[in-house]
């Protein structure tokens, strides 16, 4: 069931933009008005209309700033950031469209302009990583300097480090957590500006981030939480198989096995020929995938996937997909882990199987009609997701903190 736009993908991305009303990234009327102007499911029209809304919000931000209205400027800049990100979304892919590059730059600039007007502006980070740096932000829940529990936010395929503030950061800050958000390989400006694609061994991405976090005097090293959403629902628990300084891990709507998730969308007769079956059948599959890739809506996810993984064609993507699996590694996760899934979300369809395979303490939650939650990553109910998550997390960190306090007191 779609809400406004008569296309599952377009409507889901509209809902995603709208979902950030509570965290300051959207206004209901602006989102619905923009969606109503998108009369055909055309990525070009989508870009133009969301860009116009973003530009109008940015102009309002400038006007409010000139009038001395910090609150108005902050809110309008943040909404503009979300709308710029939304505008460029369907232009993702290779070769990089200059309009996508422009929208990405504007979403970062407007976010930073808005965040600079927070009561406690975030620190802009350049996290050392294998001869380069990863972009990030450190948001403080308070400026009292005392060590606090801290959440590290890691993203999925098409999000940005700025969007992480709206998706999870604001909710964590409200509850007294510091927040460290970052873009890794295959994400945001790391793929766009540095050309670094995804890698399966996300522990090698998260460990430098944890190194930076635990070196800060305002971070409690015993209460460090890694939250991954969408494809981050794979990369976060994958990192936790090796990075054991985490007090807890969250897998929000990620695939248990990327290859299984990809092949589940291929007709059974052709899927059974993978990886090296009948040549004629595989050639038919190759042509079918190539045809799909050129469709504006149906092919968007595939075009995006190829770009962020640094491969040139769908069959090459299927060849590297088996590297992205938690199967056989679940027992390596030691910290308590929260796994969730929304009914009907095929990306995280095997979330229950992932949770059942864990040997660490874990919580599994399935959202659905009983919660009035739908969509990938609980997009119609992020507040409901946060209520479940942070209730669980409070108990986990309470158990973690008590032994740490005993050690500090020499008991």
C-alpha positions as a Markdown table, in Angstrom:
| # | Residue | x | y | z |
|---|---|---|---|---|
| 1 | Unk | 0.0 | 0.0 | 0.0 |
| 2 | Unk | 1.4 | 3.4 | -1.0 |
| 3 | Unk | 0.7 | 6.6 | 0.9 |
| 4 | Unk | 0.8 | 9.3 | -1.8 |
| 5 | Unk | 2.8 | 8.2 | -4.9 |
| 6 | Unk | 1.5 | 5.2 | -6.9 |
| 7 | Unk | 4.9 | 3.5 | -7.1 |
| 8 | Unk | 6.3 | 1.5 | -4.2 |
| 9 | Unk | 9.9 | 2.8 | -4.5 |
| 10 | Unk | 9.0 | 6.5 | -5.1 |
| 11 | Unk | 6.4 | 6.4 | -2.3 |
| 12 | Unk | 8.9 | 4.7 | 0.1 |
| 13 | Unk | 11.4 | 7.4 | -0.5 |
| 14 | Unk | 8.7 | 10.1 | 0.0 |
| 15 | Unk | 7.9 | 8.4 | 3.3 |
| 16 | Unk | 11.6 | 8.4 | 4.2 |
| 17 | Unk | 11.8 | 12.2 | 3.7 |
| 18 | Unk | 8.6 | 12.7 | 5.7 |
| 19 | Unk | 9.7 | 10.4 | 8.5 |
| 20 | Unk | 12.2 | 13.1 | 9.8 |
| 21 | Unk | 9.5 | 15.6 | 10.8 |
| 22 | Unk | 10.1 | 14.7 | 14.5 |
| 23 | Unk | 13.8 | 15.1 | 14.3 |
| 24 | Unk | 13.6 | 18.4 | 12.5 |
| 25 | Unk | 14.4 | 17.3 | 9.0 |
| 26 | Unk | 11.0 | 17.8 | 7.3 |
| 27 | Unk | 7.7 | 19.6 | 7.3 |
| 28 | Unk | 4.5 | 17.6 | 6.5 |
| 29 | Unk | 3.1 | 20.2 | 4.1 |
| 30 | Unk | 6.4 | 20.6 | 2.2 |
| 31 | Unk | 6.8 | 16.9 | 1.7 |
| 32 | Unk | 3.2 | 16.2 | 0.6 |
| 33 | Unk | 3.1 | 19.3 | -1.6 |
| 34 | Unk | 6.3 | 18.2 | -3.3 |
| 35 | Unk | 5.0 | 14.6 | -3.8 |
| 36 | Unk | 1.8 | 15.9 | -5.3 |
| 37 | Unk | 3.8 | 17.8 | -7.9 |
| 38 | Unk | 5.5 | 14.5 | -9.0 |
| 39 | Unk | 2.8 | 13.4 | -11.4 |
| 40 | Unk | 4.8 | 10.7 | -13.2 |
| 41 | Unk | 7.3 | 8.3 | -11.7 |
| 42 | Unk | 10.2 | 10.1 | -13.5 |
| 43 | Unk | 13.5 | 10.5 | -11.7 |
| 44 | Unk | 14.0 | 13.8 | -13.6 |
| 45 | Unk | 10.8 | 15.2 | -12.3 |
| 46 | Unk | 11.5 | 13.9 | -8.8 |
| 47 | Unk | 14.9 | 15.7 | -8.8 |
| 48 | Unk | 13.4 | 19.0 | -10.0 |
| 49 | Unk | 10.6 | 19.1 | -7.5 |
| 50 | Unk | 12.6 | 18.1 | -4.4 |
| 51 | Unk | 15.4 | 20.5 | -5.5 |
| 52 | Unk | 12.9 | 23.3 | -5.7 |
| 53 | Unk | 11.6 | 22.5 | -2.2 |
| 54 | Unk | 15.2 | 22.3 | -0.9 |
| 55 | Unk | 16.1 | 25.6 | -2.4 |
| 56 | Unk | 13.0 | 27.3 | -1.0 |
| 57 | Unk | 13.8 | 26.0 | 2.5 |
| 58 | Unk | 17.4 | 27.2 | 2.2 |
| 59 | Unk | 16.2 | 30.6 | 1.1 |
| 60 | Unk | 13.9 | 30.7 | 4.2 |
| 61 | Unk | 16.9 | 29.7 | 6.4 |
| 62 | Unk | 19.0 | 32.6 | 5.0 |
| 63 | Unk | 16.1 | 35.0 | 5.5 |
| 64 | Unk | 15.6 | 33.8 | 9.1 |
| 65 | Unk | 19.3 | 34.1 | 9.8 |
| 66 | Unk | 19.4 | 37.7 | 8.5 |
| 67 | Unk | 16.4 | 38.5 | 10.8 |
| 68 | Unk | 18.3 | 37.1 | 13.8 |
| 69 | Unk | 15.9 | 34.1 | 14.1 |
| 70 | Unk | 18.4 | 31.4 | 15.0 |
| 71 | Unk | 15.7 | 28.8 | 15.6 |
| 72 | Unk | 14.0 | 29.5 | 12.3 |
| 73 | Unk | 17.3 | 29.4 | 10.4 |
| 74 | Unk | 18.4 | 26.1 | 12.1 |
| 75 | Unk | 15.1 | 24.4 | 11.3 |
| 76 | Unk | 15.0 | 25.5 | 7.7 |
| 77 | Unk | 18.6 | 24.6 | 7.0 |
| 78 | Unk | 18.0 | 21.1 | 8.4 |
| 79 | Unk | 14.9 | 20.6 | 6.3 |
| 80 | Unk | 16.8 | 21.8 | 3.2 |
| 81 | Unk | 19.5 | 19.3 | 3.9 |
| 82 | Unk | 17.1 | 16.4 | 4.0 |
| 83 | Unk | 15.3 | 17.6 | 0.8 |
| 84 | Unk | 18.6 | 18.0 | -1.1 |
| 85 | Unk | 19.5 | 14.5 | -0.2 |
| 86 | Unk | 16.1 | 13.3 | -1.3 |
| 87 | Unk | 16.4 | 15.2 | -4.6 |
| 88 | Unk | 19.5 | 13.5 | -5.7 |
| 89 | Unk | 18.5 | 10.0 | -4.6 |
| 90 | Unk | 17.4 | 8.5 | -7.9 |
| 91 | Unk | 20.4 | 9.9 | -9.7 |
| 92 | Unk | 22.8 | 7.6 | -7.9 |
| 93 | Unk | 24.9 | 5.4 | -10.1 |
| 94 | Unk | 27.8 | 5.4 | -12.5 |
| 95 | Unk | 28.9 | 7.5 | -14.1 |
| 96 | Unk | 28.2 | 10.1 | -11.5 |
| 97 | Unk | 25.6 | 12.7 | -12.5 |
| 98 | Unk | 26.8 | 16.2 | -11.8 |
| 99 | Unk | 23.3 | 17.0 | -10.4 |
| 100 | Unk | 23.7 | 14.3 | -7.9 |
| 101 | Unk | 27.1 | 15.7 | -6.9 |
| 102 | Unk | 25.5 | 19.2 | -6.5 |
| 103 | Unk | 22.6 | 17.9 | -4.4 |
| 104 | Unk | 25.1 | 15.9 | -2.2 |
| 105 | Unk | 27.2 | 19.0 | -1.6 |
| 106 | Unk | 24.2 | 21.1 | -0.8 |
| 107 | Unk | 22.8 | 18.6 | 1.7 |
| 108 | Unk | 26.1 | 18.6 | 3.5 |
| 109 | Unk | 26.5 | 22.4 | 3.5 |
| 110 | Unk | 23.0 | 23.1 | 4.6 |
| 111 | Unk | 23.2 | 20.5 | 7.4 |
| 112 | Unk | 26.4 | 22.1 | 8.7 |
| 113 | Unk | 24.8 | 25.5 | 8.6 |
| 114 | Unk | 21.9 | 24.3 | 10.6 |
| 115 | Unk | 24.0 | 22.2 | 13.0 |
| 116 | Unk | 26.2 | 25.2 | 13.7 |
| 117 | Unk | 23.1 | 26.8 | 15.3 |
| 118 | Unk | 22.6 | 23.9 | 17.8 |
| 119 | Unk | 23.0 | 24.8 | 21.4 |
| 120 | Unk | 26.0 | 22.5 | 21.3 |
| 121 | Unk | 27.3 | 22.4 | 17.7 |
| 122 | Unk | 28.8 | 19.1 | 16.6 |
| 123 | Unk | 32.5 | 18.6 | 16.0 |
| 124 | Unk | 33.3 | 17.8 | 12.3 |
| 125 | Unk | 35.6 | 14.8 | 12.3 |
| 126 | Unk | 38.1 | 13.4 | 9.8 |
| 127 | Unk | 38.6 | 9.9 | 11.1 |
| 128 | Unk | 42.0 | 8.3 | 10.1 |
| 129 | Unk | 41.4 | 5.3 | 7.9 |
| 130 | Unk | 44.0 | 3.4 | 5.8 |
| 131 | Unk | 45.8 | 6.4 | 4.4 |
| 132 | Unk | 42.8 | 8.6 | 4.1 |
| 133 | Unk | 40.0 | 9.9 | 6.4 |
| 134 | Unk | 36.3 | 9.1 | 6.9 |
| 135 | Unk | 33.9 | 12.1 | 7.4 |
| 136 | Unk | 32.0 | 12.2 | 10.6 |
| 137 | Unk | 30.4 | 14.2 | 13.4 |
| 138 | Unk | 30.5 | 14.1 | 17.1 |
| 139 | Unk | 27.3 | 15.3 | 18.8 |
| 140 | Unk | 27.4 | 16.0 | 22.5 |
| 141 | Unk | 24.3 | 15.4 | 24.6 |
| 142 | Unk | 25.7 | 17.9 | 27.1 |
| 143 | Unk | 28.8 | 20.0 | 27.5 |
| 144 | Unk | 29.5 | 18.9 | 31.1 |
| 145 | Unk | 32.6 | 17.0 | 30.0 |
| 146 | Unk | 31.7 | 13.8 | 32.0 |
| 147 | Unk | 32.0 | 10.5 | 30.2 |
| 148 | Unk | 28.7 | 9.4 | 28.7 |
| 149 | Unk | 27.3 | 6.4 | 26.9 |
| 150 | Unk | 27.9 | 6.9 | 23.2 |
| 151 | Unk | 26.3 | 5.5 | 20.1 |
| 152 | Unk | 28.3 | 5.0 | 16.9 |
| 153 | Unk | 26.0 | 5.2 | 13.9 |
| 154 | Unk | 26.8 | 3.4 | 10.6 |
| 155 | Unk | 24.8 | 3.7 | 7.5 |
| 156 | Unk | 23.5 | 1.7 | 4.5 |
| 157 | Unk | 23.7 | 1.9 | 0.8 |
| 158 | Unk | 22.2 | 5.3 | -0.1 |
| 159 | Unk | 22.2 | 7.3 | 3.2 |
| 160 | Unk | 24.6 | 10.0 | 4.3 |
| 161 | Unk | 26.3 | 10.8 | 7.5 |
| 162 | Unk | 24.1 | 13.8 | 7.8 |
| 163 | Unk | 21.0 | 11.7 | 7.4 |
| 164 | Unk | 22.1 | 9.6 | 10.4 |
| 165 | Unk | 21.4 | 12.5 | 12.6 |
| 166 | Unk | 17.7 | 12.5 | 11.6 |
| 167 | Unk | 17.4 | 8.7 | 11.6 |
| 168 | Unk | 19.0 | 7.9 | 14.9 |
| 169 | Unk | 21.2 | 10.7 | 16.2 |
| 170 | Unk | 18.5 | 13.1 | 17.5 |
| 171 | Unk | 16.7 | 10.3 | 19.3 |
| 172 | Unk | 19.9 | 9.2 | 21.1 |
| 173 | Unk | 20.8 | 12.8 | 22.0 |
| 174 | Unk | 17.4 | 13.3 | 23.6 |
| 175 | Unk | 18.1 | 10.3 | 25.8 |
| 176 | Unk | 21.5 | 11.6 | 27.0 |
| 177 | Unk | 23.8 | 9.7 | 24.7 |
| 178 | Unk | 26.7 | 11.3 | 22.8 |
| 179 | Unk | 26.6 | 10.4 | 19.1 |
| 180 | Unk | 29.4 | 9.7 | 16.7 |
| 181 | Unk | 28.2 | 9.3 | 13.1 |
| 182 | Unk | 30.3 | 8.5 | 10.1 |
| 183 | Unk | 30.4 | 7.6 | 6.4 |
| 184 | Unk | 32.4 | 4.5 | 5.6 |
| 185 | Unk | 33.5 | 3.0 | 2.3 |
| 186 | Unk | 30.7 | 2.9 | -0.3 |
| 187 | Unk | 28.8 | 5.6 | 1.5 |
| 188 | Unk | 28.2 | 9.3 | 1.2 |
| 189 | Unk | 31.2 | 11.4 | 0.2 |
| 190 | Unk | 33.5 | 8.4 | 0.6 |
| 191 | Unk | 32.2 | 6.8 | -2.5 |
| 192 | Unk | 31.2 | 10.1 | -4.2 |
| 193 | Unk | 34.4 | 12.0 | -3.7 |
| 194 | Unk | 37.0 | 9.4 | -2.9 |
| 195 | Unk | 35.7 | 6.5 | -5.0 |
| 196 | Unk | 36.2 | 4.0 | -2.2 |
| 197 | Unk | 33.6 | 1.2 | -2.5 |
| 198 | Unk | 32.0 | -1.1 | 0.1 |
| 199 | Unk | 34.1 | -3.8 | 1.8 |
| 200 | Unk | 32.6 | -6.9 | 3.6 |
| 201 | Unk | 35.0 | -6.8 | 6.6 |
| 202 | Unk | 33.4 | -3.8 | 8.3 |
| 203 | Unk | 35.4 | -4.5 | 11.5 |
| 204 | Unk | 38.3 | -2.9 | 9.7 |
| 205 | Unk | 36.2 | 0.2 | 9.2 |
| 206 | Unk | 34.7 | 0.4 | 12.7 |
| 207 | Unk | 37.9 | -0.3 | 14.7 |
| 208 | Unk | 39.5 | 3.1 | 13.7 |
| 209 | Unk | 36.2 | 4.8 | 14.7 |
| 210 | Unk | 36.2 | 3.0 | 18.1 |
| 211 | Unk | 39.8 | 4.0 | 18.5 |
| 212 | Unk | 38.9 | 7.6 | 18.1 |
| 213 | Unk | 35.9 | 7.3 | 20.4 |
| 214 | Unk | 37.6 | 5.7 | 23.3 |
| 215 | Unk | 40.4 | 8.2 | 23.2 |
| 216 | Unk | 37.9 | 11.0 | 24.1 |
| 217 | Unk | 37.5 | 11.9 | 27.7 |
| 218 | Unk | 33.8 | 12.5 | 27.3 |
| 219 | Unk | 33.1 | 9.0 | 26.0 |
| 220 | Unk | 32.5 | 6.2 | 28.5 |
| 221 | Unk | 34.5 | 3.3 | 27.0 |
| 222 | Unk | 32.4 | 0.7 | 28.8 |
| 223 | Unk | 29.1 | 2.0 | 27.2 |
| 224 | Unk | 29.9 | 2.2 | 23.5 |
| 225 | Unk | 27.1 | 1.1 | 21.2 |
| 226 | Unk | 27.2 | 0.4 | 17.5 |
| 227 | Unk | 23.9 | 1.0 | 15.6 |
| 228 | Unk | 23.7 | 0.0 | 12.0 |
| 229 | Unk | 20.6 | 0.5 | 9.9 |
| 230 | Unk | 19.6 | -0.8 | 6.5 |
| 231 | Unk | 22.7 | -2.4 | 5.0 |
| 232 | Unk | 24.3 | -1.2 | 8.3 |
| 233 | Unk | 22.2 | -4.0 | 9.8 |
| 234 | Unk | 24.7 | -6.3 | 8.2 |
| 235 | Unk | 27.9 | -4.2 | 8.7 |
| 236 | Unk | 27.3 | -3.5 | 12.3 |
| 237 | Unk | 27.1 | -7.1 | 13.5 |
| 238 | Unk | 29.9 | -8.0 | 11.1 |
| 239 | Unk | 32.1 | -5.4 | 12.9 |
| 240 | Unk | 31.0 | -6.8 | 16.3 |
| 241 | Unk | 32.4 | -10.2 | 15.3 |
| 242 | Unk | 35.9 | -8.8 | 15.8 |
| 243 | Unk | 35.6 | -5.4 | 17.6 |
| 244 | Unk | 34.9 | -6.5 | 21.1 |
| 245 | Unk | 35.1 | -3.1 | 22.8 |
| 246 | Unk | 31.4 | -2.6 | 22.0 |
| 247 | Unk | 28.9 | -2.9 | 24.9 |
| 248 | Unk | 26.0 | -3.5 | 22.5 |
| 249 | Unk | 25.2 | -3.8 | 18.8 |
| 250 | Unk | 22.1 | -3.0 | 16.8 |
| 251 | Unk | 21.1 | -4.6 | 13.5 |
| 252 | Unk | 18.2 | -2.6 | 12.2 |
| 253 | Unk | 16.7 | -4.2 | 9.1 |
| 254 | Unk | 19.9 | -5.6 | 7.5 |
| 255 | Unk | 20.4 | -8.7 | 5.4 |
| 256 | Unk | 21.7 | -11.8 | 7.0 |
| 257 | Unk | 23.3 | -12.8 | 3.7 |
| 258 | Unk | 23.5 | -10.4 | 0.8 |
| 259 | Unk | 23.7 | -13.1 | -1.8 |
| 260 | Unk | 20.5 | -14.7 | -0.5 |
| 261 | Unk | 18.7 | -11.4 | -0.4 |
| 262 | Unk | 19.7 | -10.6 | -4.0 |
| 263 | Unk | 18.9 | -14.0 | -5.4 |
| 264 | Unk | 15.5 | -14.0 | -3.7 |
| 265 | Unk | 14.4 | -11.4 | -6.2 |
| 266 | Unk | 15.4 | -13.5 | -9.2 |
| 267 | Unk | 12.9 | -15.9 | -10.7 |
| 268 | Unk | 13.5 | -19.4 | -9.4 |
| 269 | Unk | 14.3 | -21.1 | -12.7 |
| 270 | Unk | 17.1 | -18.6 | -13.4 |
| 271 | Unk | 18.2 | -18.3 | -9.8 |
| 272 | Unk | 18.9 | -22.1 | -9.6 |
| 273 | Unk | 21.5 | -21.7 | -12.4 |
| 274 | Unk | 23.7 | -19.5 | -10.2 |
| 275 | Unk | 26.6 | -19.4 | -9.8 |
| 276 | Unk | 27.9 | -21.5 | -12.6 |
| 277 | Unk | 25.0 | -23.4 | -14.2 |
| 278 | Unk | 23.6 | -23.6 | -17.7 |
| 279 | Unk | 25.3 | -21.0 | -19.9 |
| 280 | Unk | 22.2 | -20.2 | -21.9 |
| 281 | Unk | 20.2 | -19.7 | -18.7 |
| 282 | Unk | 22.9 | -17.5 | -17.3 |
| 283 | Unk | 23.1 | -15.4 | -20.5 |
| 284 | Unk | 19.3 | -15.0 | -20.3 |
| 285 | Unk | 19.6 | -13.8 | -16.6 |
| 286 | Unk | 22.4 | -11.4 | -17.6 |
| 287 | Unk | 20.2 | -9.8 | -20.3 |
| 288 | Unk | 17.2 | -9.7 | -17.9 |
| 289 | Unk | 19.2 | -8.0 | -15.2 |
| 290 | Unk | 20.7 | -5.5 | -17.7 |
| 291 | Unk | 17.2 | -4.7 | -19.0 |
| 292 | Unk | 15.9 | -4.2 | -15.5 |
| 293 | Unk | 18.9 | -1.9 | -14.6 |
| 294 | Unk | 17.7 | 0.5 | -17.3 |
| 295 | Unk | 14.2 | 0.9 | -15.9 |
| 296 | Unk | 13.7 | 4.2 | -14.0 |
| 297 | Unk | 12.2 | 2.7 | -10.8 |
| 298 | Unk | 12.7 | -1.1 | -11.0 |
| 299 | Unk | 16.4 | -0.7 | -11.9 |
| 300 | Unk | 17.3 | 2.0 | -9.4 |
| 301 | Unk | 18.4 | -0.3 | -6.6 |
| 302 | Unk | 20.6 | -2.4 | -8.9 |
| 303 | Unk | 22.3 | 0.7 | -10.4 |
| 304 | Unk | 22.9 | 2.0 | -6.9 |
| 305 | Unk | 24.3 | -1.4 | -5.8 |
| 306 | Unk | 26.8 | -1.6 | -8.6 |
| 307 | Unk | 28.1 | 1.8 | -8.0 |
| 308 | Unk | 28.6 | 1.5 | -4.2 |
| 309 | Unk | 30.2 | -1.9 | -4.6 |
| 310 | Unk | 32.5 | -0.7 | -7.4 |
| 311 | Unk | 31.4 | -3.3 | -10.0 |
| 312 | Unk | 30.4 | -2.8 | -13.6 |
| 313 | Unk | 27.5 | -5.2 | -14.2 |
| 314 | Unk | 24.9 | -7.2 | -12.3 |
| 315 | Unk | 26.6 | -10.6 | -12.7 |
| 316 | Unk | 29.7 | -9.1 | -11.1 |
| 317 | Unk | 27.6 | -7.9 | -8.2 |
| 318 | Unk | 26.3 | -11.5 | -7.7 |
| 319 | Unk | 29.8 | -12.8 | -7.8 |
| 320 | Unk | 31.0 | -10.5 | -4.9 |
| 321 | Unk | 27.7 | -10.7 | -2.9 |
| 322 | Unk | 28.6 | -14.0 | -1.0 |
| 323 | Unk | 31.4 | -12.2 | 0.7 |
| 324 | Unk | 28.8 | -10.2 | 2.6 |
| 325 | Unk | 27.4 | -12.8 | 5.0 |
| 326 | Unk | 27.2 | -13.3 | 8.7 |
| 327 | Unk | 26.6 | -17.1 | 8.3 |
| 328 | Unk | 29.3 | -19.0 | 10.2 |
| 329 | Unk | 30.4 | -15.9 | 12.1 |
| 330 | Unk | 27.5 | -15.3 | 14.4 |
| 331 | Unk | 29.2 | -17.0 | 17.4 |
| 332 | Unk | 32.0 | -14.4 | 17.2 |
| 333 | Unk | 29.7 | -11.7 | 18.4 |
| 334 | Unk | 30.0 | -11.4 | 22.2 |
| 335 | Unk | 28.1 | -8.2 | 23.0 |
| 336 | Unk | 24.3 | -8.1 | 23.5 |
| 337 | Unk | 22.7 | -7.6 | 20.1 |
| 338 | Unk | 19.4 | -6.1 | 19.1 |
| 339 | Unk | 17.9 | -7.4 | 15.8 |
| 340 | Unk | 14.7 | -6.1 | 14.2 |
| 341 | Unk | 12.6 | -6.5 | 11.1 |
| 342 | Unk | 9.4 | -4.9 | 9.7 |
| 343 | Unk | 6.8 | -7.4 | 8.3 |
| 344 | Unk | 6.9 | -7.3 | 4.6 |
| 345 | Unk | 10.5 | -5.9 | 4.3 |
| 346 | Unk | 12.2 | -8.3 | 1.9 |
| 347 | Unk | 15.7 | -6.8 | 2.6 |
| 348 | Unk | 15.7 | -8.1 | 6.2 |
| 349 | Unk | 13.5 | -11.1 | 5.6 |
| 350 | Unk | 16.0 | -13.4 | 7.3 |
| 351 | Unk | 16.4 | -11.2 | 10.4 |
| 352 | Unk | 14.8 | -13.8 | 12.6 |
| 353 | Unk | 17.2 | -16.5 | 11.3 |
| 354 | Unk | 20.1 | -14.1 | 12.1 |
| 355 | Unk | 18.8 | -13.6 | 15.6 |
| 356 | Unk | 18.2 | -17.3 | 16.2 |
| 357 | Unk | 21.8 | -18.1 | 15.2 |
| 358 | Unk | 23.4 | -15.7 | 17.7 |
| 359 | Unk | 25.0 | -17.2 | 20.7 |
| 360 | Unk | 25.3 | -13.8 | 22.6 |
| 361 | Unk | 22.5 | -12.3 | 24.6 |
| 362 | Unk | 20.1 | -10.8 | 22.1 |
| 363 | Unk | 16.7 | -9.3 | 21.5 |
| 364 | Unk | 14.6 | -9.8 | 18.4 |
| 365 | Unk | 11.7 | -7.5 | 17.6 |
| 366 | Unk | 9.3 | -7.7 | 14.6 |
| 367 | Unk | 7.3 | -4.6 | 13.8 |
| 368 | Unk | 4.1 | -4.7 | 11.9 |
| 369 | Unk | 0.4 | -3.9 | 11.8 |
| 370 | Unk | 0.0 | -4.3 | 15.6 |
| 371 | Unk | 2.5 | -1.4 | 16.0 |
| 372 | Unk | 1.2 | 0.6 | 13.0 |
| 373 | Unk | 4.7 | 0.4 | 11.6 |
| 374 | Unk | 5.6 | -0.4 | 8.0 |
| 375 | Unk | 8.4 | 0.0 | 5.5 |
| 376 | Unk | 12.1 | -0.8 | 5.3 |
| 377 | Unk | 13.8 | 0.4 | 8.5 |
| 378 | Unk | 10.5 | 1.1 | 10.2 |
| 379 | Unk | 10.1 | 4.4 | 8.3 |
| 380 | Unk | 6.5 | 5.0 | 9.3 |
| 381 | Unk | 7.4 | 4.4 | 12.9 |
| 382 | Unk | 10.9 | 5.5 | 13.8 |
| 383 | Unk | 9.7 | 6.7 | 17.2 |
| 384 | Unk | 8.2 | 3.3 | 17.9 |
| 385 | Unk | 11.5 | 1.7 | 16.9 |
| 386 | Unk | 13.5 | 4.0 | 19.2 |
| 387 | Unk | 11.2 | 3.4 | 22.2 |
| 388 | Unk | 11.8 | -0.4 | 21.8 |
| 389 | Unk | 15.5 | 0.0 | 21.2 |
| 390 | Unk | 16.4 | 2.4 | 24.0 |
| 391 | Unk | 14.3 | 0.5 | 26.6 |
| 392 | Unk | 16.4 | -2.6 | 25.8 |
| 393 | Unk | 19.6 | -0.6 | 25.6 |
| 394 | Unk | 19.0 | 1.0 | 29.1 |
| 395 | Unk | 18.9 | -2.5 | 30.6 |
| 396 | Unk | 22.0 | -3.7 | 28.8 |
| 397 | Unk | 24.1 | -0.7 | 29.7 |
| 398 | Unk | 22.9 | -0.8 | 33.3 |
| 399 | Unk | 24.3 | -4.3 | 33.5 |
| 400 | Unk | 27.5 | -3.2 | 31.8 |
| 401 | Unk | 28.0 | -0.2 | 34.0 |
| 402 | Unk | 27.7 | -1.9 | 37.3 |
| 403 | Unk | 30.8 | -4.1 | 37.0 |
| 404 | Unk | 32.7 | -1.1 | 35.6 |
| 405 | Unk | 31.8 | 1.0 | 38.6 |
| 406 | Unk | 32.9 | -1.9 | 40.9 |
| 407 | Unk | 36.3 | -1.9 | 39.2 |
| 408 | Unk | 36.6 | 1.8 | 39.6 |
| 409 | Unk | 35.9 | 1.5 | 43.3 |
| 410 | Unk | 38.4 | -1.3 | 43.7 |
| 411 | Unk | 35.8 | -3.9 | 44.6 |
